[in-house]
Amino acid sequence: MNFSNSGHDIQSAVFEQVTKKSFVEYLNENIFGPLQMDHTQVTNLLSRPHPQGY
């Protein structure tokens, strides 16, 4: 299995078309919130400014 950033971007775009919500919004409302994953987050890296990783 190969890791692909562009593959994740395409997956997110398709997901957003199907659910009519942003990928981040859906994950926060339906995965992280109900599981009380309070220290887990996904952010929209396309918005500016954004933090730089290591």
N, C-alpha and C positions, 0 to 999 in steps of 0.2 A: 504494500500500500504506500502511495506517495502523498506527501503533504503538498497542498497547492493553495496559495492565497487566492488566486483567481477562481478556483473551484468553490471556495467558501463564499466569495463575493457573488457568484452566480447562484449558488444555493440560497443565499439570503434574499436575493432579488426575486427568485421564483417563490420562495416562502412568503414574501411580502405581498406578492400578487394574489396568492391563494387565500391568505388570512386577512387581507386588507388592513394589516397592522404592520408597524415596523418590526423587524426581527428582534431588536432590543426590547421594545415594548411587550411583545408576546412572551419572550423568555422571562422578563421580570414579573409579569402578571400571572403566568401559568406554570412556571417552573420554579424560579427562585423564591417568589413570595410564598406559595403554598408549602414549600419544603423548608421555609424559614431559613433560607440560605442568605443570611443578612450580610455576610462579608464577601459575597460573590456578585460580580456585575459584568455586564457586557456593555461596551460603549460604542457609539457610532464614530468610527475613526475617520469618516469622511468629513465630519464637521470640524471647523477650525475655531480656535486653536485646539490642538490635541496633544496629550502628553507623549513623550518619546520613551520607548522601551529601552531595555538594555541591549 
